[in-house]
Amino acid sequence: MKECEEKEFQHLCTNYHSAIEFIGKRWMGVIIHTLLDGPKRFHEIVASIPGISDRLLTERLRDLEQEGLIIKKIDTASPKKVEYELTAAGKELEEVISAIIKWVKKRENVTEIK
């Protein structure tokens, strides 16, 4: 029985670590937070995240799309319009992102996060 529990824990740890690493990539949480307000065009996302480069945003949006957390909607009418929107799975991260923001704000009063 103990061996089974250890295997389950190891599996959970691996999945947990992967999830934390993914969300913890530079700008990833901020991009998700920005899209929680609804669909946005590329330039709107860039404008709402000071300091992010076009190249890095493109890379992160691709990562999010590959993970099934956002969809890229392309309207082929003239002029062409591309929007990024969270999927249901992406929207499930709202509680996580909100909890992190709440924790950071609480910690700001205690000490600076390193």
Buried (B, 14 or more C-beta within 10 A) or exposed (E): EEEEEEEEEEEEEEEEEEEEEEBEBEBBBBBBBBBEEEEBEBEBBBEBBEEBEEEBBEBBBEBBBEEEBBBEEEEEEEEEEEBBBBBEEBBEBBEEBEEBEEEEEEEEEEEEEE
